[in-house]
Amino acid sequence: MLGPLLQQCLLSADLGTHKSLKGDSRALATVTAIIDGTGSLGAALGPFVTGFISKTGWDSVFIMLILCALIAGACLSGLVKSEIQQIIQNWRNRSSDTPNGTADPGAQPLLEGSS
């Protein structure tokens, strides 16, 4: 049950930094409420559906849980991809801003002519 709650928090936090919602607290509150409501609906329907599926056996329940996890992962994969690209871009920018292209200024030679 911690997974859906964690996803709700992460999506709400990500929306808080989105360009289109900057300065509009009412729009941010509306979008956050929609995400929270959807998560609550899923938390309410999950046990209900599990009750019906468990009649066919516990293997079916675990298959349902695996499928739900895969669907959630697929929905978040675009966000993960963009976050990884942003981390790599920040790392490259940081590396190119320092002398000799290294990110660690402590790795630079102490004397100008030594290498």
Secondary structure by P-SEA (a helix, b strand, c coil): caaaaaaaaaaaaaaaacccccccaaaaaaaaaaaaaaaaaaaaaaaaaaaaaacccaaaaaaaaaaaaaaaaaaaaaaaaaaaaaaaaaaaaaaaacccccccccccccccccc
